[in-house]
Amino acid sequence: MWEVPLRGKRVLMITPDVMIDRRILIEAETLVDEGYEVYLLAGWDASQADLFEAHGKVRIERIKYEGVDHRLYAIYKIQRQGIECLNKVSAGINRLGGAVARTGIALLNRVSAGINRLGGSVARTGIALLNRVSAGINRLGGAVARTGIALLNRVSGASSRIGGTHTRPAKLIGTAITESPKNHTREPLREYAEVPSGLNLEPPTWLSAEMSNRVNSFAARLFRKIVSLLLQMSNLAFSVAARVFSKIIGLLLQMSNLVFSLAARVFSKIIGLLLQMSNLVFSLAARLFSKIIGIFLKISNRGIYLIARFLNLCVEWVPSKLSLVSGLSGYEYAFFRRALFYRPDIIHVHDLPMLRIGVELKRRLSIPLLYDMHEYYPEQPRLTRKQRRDLRLLEKKYIHRADVAITVNFMLGDIIKKDYRLSAIQIIQNAVSSRPNYERDRKYDRFREDYPNLKERLLLLYQGYVAEERNLETAIRAMCAAREHRWVLLIMGYGDYALTLKRLAHDLKAHDRVLFVPPKTQDILLEYTASADLGLIPYPTNADINTRYVSPNKLYEFIAAGIPILSNKLPYVRHVIEENGYGLVAELNTCEGFGAAIAAIRTNQLQTYRDNIRHTGSKYSWNEEKRNLLNMYRELVQ
């Protein structure tokens, strides 16, 4: 930070420029050389590492403004605390909503798990009951089968006993013939045969005893066979009946088991489907619950956001209205606040954005104010119609409060004086202050030293800011189409538009007609400028007021370097060139006009133009302009 002395002719210059205009620095250095104590408040951007710097004898402070108005710290603090409170409330609601959602879902999961367990228990109980019934039926079927078979066995046994009763051994009634037929003697028969009891097998009287025995024996055997067959058939029938009964019981039991198995499966499926439906219902309930909680949180967060937005709008609205009340915006107040620190004796503001600051400083400190207009600010082409109207009203309101109004040439001054009905306006031209190391009478050839292939060529130089509104695209196209091959267009300057022009030159294959040269610093700039054969000012004539009535730095740099000038028909530049014979003015808005102008230039003419500049060019130097500046300051100080 600069230490400000308590006494002295202290001048405070104020500019919004980050890249400070050469005119401002020359004016400041001139005042320092005259014994004034000069401080310069300038704009700031992120590329500025230090807020305090020195340019030669001029002390510069960068005003770092990042959108925070120092007058509104209390409001900003309330805003910050309110936003923090809203953020905490929002976070608390989010946490509460999350906890409610988690609790509800956990409860639903527990109920779902309980229902699943209940369903499993019911399924197991039902299946166990079916298994018991099935086992009971199986036992019953086994008992029935065993009882039936036992009954059949008993019937079969009874039948066998009945058959055995009818086949017991028996004696034939009567006697057998033991003697020969002659003797006709009788002996009792041996018990050699079993005949069914109750049968009367008395042989006929006419049969012999032997035949009778044989017949009885045969009849007994036949009867036994029949009874045996009947018993076998009975046993077989009972065996078949037992097997059929067993099979029927078995089939019935199988069918019973199958029915119970199917019933168990159906029961399990029904329980499973019920549980699936239950789980689906709880899943849908959980999702719906989560959605409801989510919607609630969105609504609450949206409400909090709207409250925060309203708070921010209120805070934004206050600074916009504060400028109406206090006269200064937050940006302007940042300059005003620092300007008060320097306690200046004179305020010198550059361009319209700083005018209201100067007027407020003049009112607060009761000091004189100089308003330096580098251009007719409201007429810039990049501004909208509304912005132009508002800026005209602003400038019209405050320009009459300046003690001195300054601009760059008398033509632009006449327009401003007429529009704002000023009684007078001072002119300080954008003249160049020669550097100590620059020798006016020396022949410089820096371009040809740096680029040896240019030794046999004539050099047409454009230097300074490279922008679309400079009409350089027409110049490049014209150079490519021109029949005159001696000339090379040098573009030495800065600006993003240079990349577009380089692409154009590459597409037109103009590498031997157009050369882009890096910009040079002020201490060596005039050495390079003097190395060219002709200076170019191609600004279009059908543009805005500032462009038409321009008096560019390069005009005075060309004059200071002693090189002739080729210019479009710009009123003030034309006045300087044609009145003094410093070069050629032609129609440069088209490629044809540009080419014709180049073709019309003769080498002997260039020397004539150089001689004229050498003889009368000093009247456009800073040595002449600084007298006007110092006279203004002397009148203000007195």
C-alpha positions in Angstrom: 0.0 0.0 0.0 1.2 3.5 -0.9 2.1 6.0 1.9 0.2 9.1 1.0 1.9 12.4 2.0 -0.2 15.0 3.8 0.6 17.9 1.4 1.2 18.5 -2.3 -0.7 18.8 -5.5 -2.1 15.4 -5.3 -3.9 14.1 -8.5 -6.0 11.0 -8.4 -6.7 9.4 -11.8 -9.4 6.8 -12.0 -10.0 4.3 -14.9 -11.9 1.0 -15.3 -9.1 -0.3 -17.6 -7.3 -3.4 -16.6 -4.9 -3.0 -19.6 -4.3 0.7 -19.0 -4.5 2.9 -22.0 -1.2 4.5 -23.2 -2.8 7.9 -23.1 -3.6 7.7 -19.4 0.0 6.7 -18.5 1.5 9.5 -20.7 -0.8 12.1 -19.0 0.1 10.7 -15.5 3.9 10.8 -16.3 3.6 14.3 -17.6 1.9 15.5 -14.4 4.5 13.7 -12.3 7.3 15.5 -14.3 5.5 18.8 -13.6 5.7 18.2 -9.9 2.2 16.7 -9.3 1.8 13.7 -7.0 -0.2 11.2 -9.2 -2.0 8.1 -8.1 -4.0 5.9 -10.5 -6.9 3.6 -9.5 -7.4 1.0 -12.2 -9.5 -2.1 -12.8 -8.5 -5.6 -11.7 -8.9 -9.1 -13.0 -7.7 -12.5 -11.9 -4.4 -12.1 -13.8 -3.3 -9.3 -11.5 -1.2 -10.9 -8.8 -0.5 -7.7 -6.9 -2.9 -4.9 -6.2 -0.1 -2.3 -6.1 2.4 -1.6 -8.9 4.4 1.2 -10.4 4.6 2.2 -14.0 7.6 4.4 -14.3 6.9 7.3 -11.9 3.1 6.5 -11.8 1.8 4.6 -8.7 -1.1 2.3 -9.6 -3.5 0.6 -7.3 -5.9 -2.1 -8.7 -9.4 -2.1 -7.2 -10.4 -5.6 -6.6 -14.1 -5.9 -6.7 -15.7 -9.4 -6.6 -19.3 -8.3 -6.3 -19.4 -7.6 -2.6 -20.5 -4.1 -1.7 -18.8 -3.0 1.5 -21.9 -1.0 2.5 -23.9 -4.1 2.6 -21.8 -6.3 5.0 -24.7 -6.4 7.5 -27.2 -7.5 4.9 -24.8 -10.0 3.4 -24.2 -11.4 7.0 -28.0 -11.8 7.5 -28.2 -13.4 4.1 -25.3 -15.8 4.9 -26.8 -16.7 8.3 -30.3 -17.1 6.8 -28.9 -19.4 4.0 -27.0 -21.4 6.6 -30.2 -21.7 8.8 -32.2 -22.8 5.8 -29.5 -25.3 4.9 -29.6 -26.7 8.4 -33.4 -26.9 8.3 -33.3 -28.6 5.0 -30.7 -31.1 6.2 -32.7 -31.8 9.4 -35.9 -32.4 7.3 -33.9 -34.7 5.0 -32.5 -36.6 8.0 -36.0 -36.8 9.6 -37.6 -38.0 6.3 -34.8 -40.6 5.9 -35.4 -41.8 9.4 -39.2 -42.0 9.0 -38.7 -43.8 5.7 -36.2 -46.3 7.2 -38.5 -46.9 10.2 -41.6 -47.4 8.1 -39.8 -49.7 5.7 -38.3 -51.7 8.6 -41.8 -52.0 10.2 -43.2 -53.2 6.9 -40.4 -55.7 6.5 -41.0 -57.0 10.1 -44.7 -57.4 9.4 -43.9 -59.1 6.1 -41.4 -61.4 7.8 -44.0 -62.2 10.6 -46.6 -63.1 7.9 -44.0 -65.2 6.1 -43.3 -67.1 9.4 -47.0 -67.5 10.1 -47.6 -68.8 6.5 -44.7 -71.2 6.9 -46.1 -72.4 10.3 -49.6 -72.8 8.8 -48.2 -74.7 5.8 -46.2 -77.0 8.1 -49.1 -77.6 10.4 -51.5 -78.3 7.5 -49.0 -80.7 5.8 -48.4 -82.4 9.1 -52.1 -82.8 9.6 -52.5 -84.2 6.1 -49.6 -86.6 6.8 -51.2 -87.8 10.0 -54.6 -88.3 8.3 -52.8 -90.2 5.5 -50.9 -92.3 8.0 -54.1 -93.0 9.9 -55.9 -94.1 6.6 -52.8 -96.2 5.8 -53.0 -97.9 9.2 -56.8 -98.3 8.8 -56.3 -99.8 5.3 -53.7 -102.2 6.7 -56.0 -103.3 9.5 -58.9 -103.8 7.1 -56.6 -105.7 4.8 -55.3 -107.9 7.6 -58.8 -108.4 9.0 -60.2 -109.3 5.5 -57.4 -111.7 4.8 -57.7 -113.3 8.2 -61.4 -113.7 7.7 -60.8 -115.3 4.3 -58.2 -117.5 5.9 -60.7 -118.5 8.5 -63.4 -119.2 5.9 -60.8 -121.2 3.9 -59.8 -123.1 7.0 -63.4 -123.9 7.9 -64.0 -125.0 4.4 -61.0 -127.3 4.6 -62.2 -128.7 7.9 -65.6 -129.3 6.4 -64.0 -131.1 3.5 -61.9 -133.2 5.9 -65.0 -134.3 7.8 -66.5 -135.8 4.7 -63.3 -137.8 3.9 -62.9 -139.7 7.3 -62.1 -143.6 7.2 -65.2 -145.9 7.4 -66.1 -149.7 7.3 -68.4 -151.1 4.8 -71.6 -152.6 6.2 -71.7 -156.4 5.8 -69.0 -159.0 5.3 -66.6 -159.7 2.6 -66.5 -163.1 0.8 -63.4 -165.0 2.1 -64.1 -168.3 0.8 -64.2 -169.5 -2.7 -67.5 -169.2 -4.4 -68.0 -172.8 -3.7 -67.9 -172.6 0.0 -69.7 -169.1 0.2 -68.0 -168.4 3.5 -68.0 -164.8 4.9 -65.2 -162.9 6.8 -65.4 -159.4 8.1 -63.7 -156.9 5.7 -60.4 -155.2 6.6 -60.6 -151.5 7.2 -58.7 -150.7 4.1 -60.7 -147.9 2.8 -62.2 -144.6 3.9 -65.6 -143.8 2.7 -67.7 -140.9 3.4 -69.7 -141.4 6.6 -73.4 -141.7 6.2 -73.1 -143.5 2.9 -74.8 -146.8 2.6 -72.5 -148.9 0.5 -74.1 -152.1 0.9 -73.1 -154.1 -2.1 -75.7 -155.7 -4.1 -76.3 -159.2 -3.4 -75.4 -160.3 -6.8 -71.8 -158.8 -6.5 -69.0 -160.9 -5.3 -67.1 -159.7 -2.2 -64.0 -158.8 -4.3 -65.9 -156.8 -6.7 -67.7 -155.1 -3.9 -64.4 -154.2 -2.3 -63.1 -152.9 -5.5 -66.1 -150.8 -6.2 -66.0 -149.4 -2.7 -62.3 -148.7 -3.0 -62.8 -146.9 -6.3 -65.8 -145.0 -5.1 -63.8 -143.9 -2.0 -60.8 -142.7 -4.1 -63.1 -140.9 -6.5 -64.8 -139.2 -3.7 -61.6 -138.1 -2.2 -60.4 -136.7 -5.5 -63.5 -134.7 -5.9 -63.4 -133.4 -2.4 -59.6 -132.6 -2.8 -60.3 -130.8 -6.0 -63.1 -128.9 -4.4 -60.8 -127.9 -1.5 -58.1 -126.9 -3.9 -60.5 -124.8 -5.8 -61.8 -123.3 -2.6 -58.3 -122.6 -1.4 -57.4 -121.0 -4.8 -60.6 -119.0 -4.7 -59.8 -117.7 -1.2 -56.2 -117.1 -2.2 -57.3 -115.1 -5.2 -59.9 -113.3 -3.1 -57.2 -112.4 -0.6 -54.9 -111.1 -3.3 -57.7 -109.1 -4.9 -58.7 -107.8 -1.6 -55.1 -106.9 -0.8 -54.7 -105.2 -4.2 -58.0 -103.3 -3.8 -56.9 -102.1 -0.3 -53.4 -101.3 -1.7 -54.9 -99.3 -4.6 -57.3 -97.5 -2.3 -54.3 -96.6 0.0 -52.3 -95.5 -3.0 -55.1 -93.3 -4.2 -55.5 -92.0 -0.7 -51.8 -91.2 -0.4 -51.9 -89.6 -3.9 -54.9 -87.5 -2.9 -53.2 -86.4 0.3 -50.0 -85.7 -1.5 -51.8 -83.5 -4.1 -53.7 -81.9 -1.2 -50.4 -81.1 0.5 -48.9 -79.7 -2.7 -52.0 -77.6 -3.4 -52.0 -76.4 0.2 -48.3 -75.5 -0.1 -48.9 -73.7 -3.4 -51.9 -71.8 -1.9 -49.8 -70.7 1.1 -46.9 -69.8 -1.2 -49.1 -67.7 -3.4 -50.7 -66.0 -0.4 -47.2 -65.3 0.9 -46.0 -64.0 -2.5 -49.1 -61.7 -2.7 -48.4 -60.6 0.9 -44.8 -59.8 0.1 -45.8 -58.0 -3.1 -48.4 -55.9 -1.2 -45.8 -55.0 1.4 -43.2 -54.3 -1.3 -45.6 -52.0 -3.0 -46.5 -50.4 0.3 -42.8 -49.8 1.0 -42.3 -48.2 -2.4 -45.3 -46.1 -2.0 -44.2 -45.0 1.4 -40.8 -44.2 0.1 -42.3 -42.2 -2.8 -44.6 -40.3 -0.4 -41.6 -39.5 1.8 -39.5 -38.5 -1.3 -42.3 -36.2 -2.5 -42.6 -34.6 0.9 -38.8 -34.0 1.0 -38.9 -32.5 -2.5 -41.7 -30.2 -1.6 -40.0 -29.2 1.6 -36.6 -28.7 -0.1 -38.3 -26.7 -2.9 -40.0 -24.5 -0.4 -36.7 -23.9 1.4 -35.1 -23.2 -2.0 -37.8 -20.6 -2.8 -37.3 -19.0 0.5 -33.5 -18.8 0.0 -34.1 -17.5 -3.6 -36.4 -14.8 -2.3 -33.8 -13.9 0.3 -31.1 -13.7 -2.4 -33.4 -11.6 -4.6 -34.0 -9.2 -1.7 -30.3 -8.9 -1.2 -29.7 -8.4 -4.9 -32.5 -5.8 -5.1 -31.1 -3.7 -2.2 -27.7 -2.9 -4.0 -29.6 -2.0 -7.3 -31.8 0.4 -5.3 -28.9 1.6 -3.2 -27.3 3.2 -6.2 -30.5 5.3 -6.6 -30.3 6.3 -3.0 -26.6 6.9 -2.6 -25.7 7.6 -6.2 -23.1 4.8 -6.5 -23.3 1.1 -7.3 -21.2 -1.4 -5.4 -18.5 -1.4 -8.1 -18.4 2.4 -8.1 -18.3 2.5 -4.3 -15.2 0.3 -4.2 -13.4 3.0 -6.2 -14.9 5.8 -4.2 -13.9 4.2 -0.9 -10.3 3.9 -1.9 -10.3 7.3 -3.5 -11.2 8.9 -0.2 -8.1 7.3 1.3 -5.8 9.3 -1.0 -7.5 12.7 -0.1 -6.8 14.1 -3.6 -6.7 17.7 -4.6 -7.8 17.0 -8.2 -9.9 14.1 -9.6 -9.2 13.1 -13.2 -11.6 10.3 -14.3 -11.3 8.5 -17.6 -14.5 7.5 -19.5 -18.1 7.3 -18.5 -18.0 4.4 -16.0 -16.0 6.5 -13.7 -17.8 9.8 -14.1 -20.4 9.4 -11.3 -17.5 8.4 -8.9 -15.7 11.7 -9.8 -18.9 13.7 -9.3 -19.4 12.2 -5.8 -15.8 12.8 -4.8 -16.0 16.4 -6.0 -19.1 16.8 -3.9 -17.6 15.1 -0.8 -14.2 16.7 -1.0 -15.0 20.0 -2.7 -12.2 19.5 -5.3 -12.1 20.1 -9.1 -13.0 17.3 -11.5 -11.7 16.6 -15.0 -13.7 14.2 -17.2 -11.5 12.7 -20.0 -13.6 11.0 -22.8 -11.4 8.7 -24.9 -14.5 8.0 -27.0 -18.2 8.8 -27.2 -18.9 6.0 -24.7 -22.7 5.5 -25.2 -22.2 5.0 -29.0 -20.2 1.8 -28.7 -21.6 -0.8 -31.2 -21.5 -3.6 -28.7 -24.1 -1.9 -26.5 -27.9 -2.6 -26.9 -30.3 0.2 -27.7 -31.5 0.4 -24.1 -27.9 0.5 -22.7 -27.1 3.3 -25.1 -30.2 5.3 -24.0 -29.4 4.7 -20.3 -25.8 5.7 -20.7 -26.7 8.9 -22.7 -29.0 9.9 -19.8 -26.3 9.1 -17.3 -23.6 11.1 -19.1 -26.0 14.0 -19.8 -26.9 14.1 -16.1 -23.3 14.3 -14.8 -21.1 15.7 -17.5 -22.1 19.3 -16.6 -20.8 18.8 -13.1 -17.3 18.3 -14.4 -15.0 21.4 -14.3 -13.3 20.3 -17.5 -14.5 18.0 -20.2 -11.8 16.5 -22.5 -11.9 14.4 -25.7 -9.5 13.2 -28.4 -10.2 15.4 -31.4 -12.2 18.5 -32.4 -14.7 16.6 -34.7 -15.8 14.2 -32.0 -15.7 17.1 -29.5 -18.2 19.1 -31.6 -20.6 16.2 -31.7 -20.4 15.7 -27.9 -20.7 19.4 -27.2 -23.8 19.6 -29.4 -25.5 16.5 -28.0 -25.0 17.6 -24.4 -25.1 21.4 -25.0 -21.7 22.0 -23.4 -20.3 25.5 -23.4 -16.8 24.2 -24.1 -14.8 21.0 -24.5 -11.0 20.7 -24.4 -9.0 18.6 -26.8 -6.1 16.4 -25.8 -5.0 14.2 -28.8 -3.7 10.6 -28.5 -0.2 11.8 -29.3 2.9 9.8 -28.6 5.7 10.6 -26.2 9.0 9.6 -27.8 11.1 7.1 -25.8 14.6 8.2 -24.8 16.2 5.3 -26.7 14.4 6.1 -30.0 16.4 8.2 -32.5 14.1 10.0 -34.9 16.7 10.5 -37.6 18.0 6.9 -37.6 17.0 4.5 -40.3 15.5 1.4 -38.6 15.0 -1.9 -40.4 13.9 -4.2 -37.6 11.4 -6.2 -39.6 13.9 -7.1 -42.3 16.4 -8.0 -39.7 14.0 -10.4 -38.0 12.6 -11.7 -41.4 15.3 -11.7 -44.0 12.9 -12.8 -46.8 11.4 -9.3 -46.6 14.4 -7.5 -47.8 13.2 -7.0 -51.3 9.6 -6.2 -50.3 7.6 -3.1 -49.4 6.1 -3.3 -46.0 2.5 -2.3 -45.2 2.0 -2.2 -41.4 -1.1 -2.5 -39.3 -0.4 -2.3 -35.5 -2.5 -2.3 -32.4 -5.7 -4.0 -31.4 -6.8 -6.7 -33.8 -10.6 -6.9 -33.9 -13.4 -7.7 -36.4 -14.5 -4.1 -36.7 -11.0 -3.0 -37.9 -11.7 -4.2 -41.5 -8.6 -6.4 -41.6 -10.3 -9.3 -43.4 -10.8 -7.0 -46.4 -7.2 -6.0 -46.3 -6.0 -9.7 -46.3 -8.3 -10.6 -49.2 -7.2 -7.5 -51.1 -3.5 -8.3 -50.6 -4.1 -11.8 -52.0 -6.0 -10.5 -55.0 -3.7 -7.6 -55.8 -1.5 -7.7 -58.9 1.1 -5.7 -57.1 3.4 -8.3 -55.6 6.0 -6.0 -54.0 3.8 -5.3 -50.9 3.6 -7.5 -47.8 0.9 -6.8 -45.2 2.3 -7.0 -41.6 -0.2 -7.4 -38.8 1.5 -6.6 -35.5 -0.9 -6.5 -32.6 -3.0 -8.4 -30.0 -6.5 -9.7 -29.8 -8.3 -13.0 -30.1 -9.5 -12.1 -33.6 -6.0 -12.6 -34.8 -6.5 -16.4 -34.8 -9.5 -16.0 -37.2 -7.3 -13.8 -39.5 -4.5 -16.4 -39.5 -6.9 -19.1 -40.5 -8.2 -16.9 -43.3 -4.7 -16.2 -44.6 -3.8 -19.9 -44.4 -7.0 -20.8 -46.4 -6.1 -18.1 -49.0 -2.5 -19.3 -49.2 -1.3 -15.8 -48.4 1.9 -16.8 -46.6 4.0 -14.5 -49.0 1.5 -11.6 -48.9 0.5 -11.5 -45.2 2.7 -11.9 -42.1 1.6 -11.9 -38.5 4.1 -10.3 -36.1 4.0 -10.6 -32.3 3.1 -7.3 -30.5 6.0 -5.2 -29.2 6.5 -3.3 -25.9 6.3 0.5 -25.8 10.0 0.9 -25.4 10.8 -0.7 -28.8 7.5 -0.2 -30.6 8.5 2.9 -32.6 11.7 1.2 -33.8 9.6 -1.5 -35.5 7.0 1.1 -36.7 9.7 3.1 -38.4 10.9 0.0 -40.1 7.8 -0.2 -42.3 7.3 1.6 -45.6 3.6 2.5 -45.1 1.2 2.5 -42.1 -2.3 1.2 -42.5 -5.6 2.6 -40.9 -8.3 0.5 -42.6 -11.2 1.2 -40.2 -14.6 1.0 -42.1 -16.4 4.3 -42.8 -19.9 2.9 -42.4 -19.5 2.0 -38.7 -20.5 3.8 -35.5 -19.6 7.4 -34.6 -16.5 6.4 -32.6 -15.1 4.4 -35.5 -15.9 7.1 -38.1 -14.4 9.9 -36.1 -11.6 7.9 -34.6 -8.2 9.4 -33.9 -6.4 6.1 -33.2 -3.1 5.7 -31.4 -1.5 4.3 -34.5 -2.1 7.6 -36.4 0.2 9.4 -34.0 2.6 6.4 -33.8 3.0 6.4 -37.6 3.6 10.2 -37.5 6.1 9.9 -34.6 7.9 7.1 -36.5 8.0 9.2 -39.7 6.3 6.7 -42.0 3.5 7.6 -44.6 -0.1 6.5 -44.0 -2.7 4.7 -46.1 -6.1 5.3 -44.6 -9.8 4.8 -45.3 -11.9 7.9 -45.7 -12.3 8.5 -41.9 -13.1 12.2 -41.4 -10.6 13.2 -38.7 -7.8 10.9 -40.0 -8.4 12.2 -43.5 -8.2 15.7 -42.3 -4.8 15.1 -40.7 -3.4 13.2 -43.7 -4.6 15.4 -46.5 -4.1 18.7 -44.8 -0.4 17.8 -44.1 0.4 15.5 -47.0 1.2 12.6 -44.8 -0.1 9.9 -47.1 -2.9 8.6 -49.2 -6.7 8.5 -48.3 -8.7 6.0 -50.4 -11.8 3.8 -50.4 -10.7 0.7 -48.4 -14.1 -0.8 -47.7 -13.8 -3.2 -50.6 -11.1 -5.5 -51.9 -11.2 -3.6 -55.3 -10.7 -0.2 -53.7 -8.0 -1.5 -51.4 -6.1 -3.1 -54.4 -6.5 0.1 -56.4 -5.1 2.2 -53.6 -2.0 -0.1 -53.2 -1.4 0.0 -57.0 -1.6 3.8 -57.0 1.3 4.2 -54.5 4.6 5.2 -56.1 8.0 4.9 -54.4 8.8 8.6 -54.9 5.5 9.5 -53.3 6.5 7.7 -50.2 9.6 9.8 -49.8 7.5 12.9 -50.2 5.2 11.8 -47.5 8.1 11.1 -45.2 9.6 14.5 -45.8 6.2 16.2 -44.9 6.0 14.2 -41.7 9.5 15.1 -40.8 8.9 18.8 -41.3 5.4 19.2 -39.6 4.8 16.0 -37.6 5.9 17.6 -34.4 2.6 19.4 -34.0 1.0 16.0 -33.4 3.6 15.0 -30.8 3.0 14.8 -27.0 5.2 17.9 -26.5 2.4 19.9 -28.0 -0.5 18.2 -26.3 1.0 18.3 -22.8 1.0 22.1 -22.9 -2.8 21.9 -23.1 -3.0 19.4 -20.3 -0.8 21.4 -18.0 -2.6 24.7 -18.7 -5.9 23.0 -17.7 -4.3 21.9 -14.4 -2.8 25.3 -13.7 -6.2 26.9 -14.1 -7.8 24.4 -11.8 -5.2 24.7 -9.1 -5.3 28.5 -9.0 
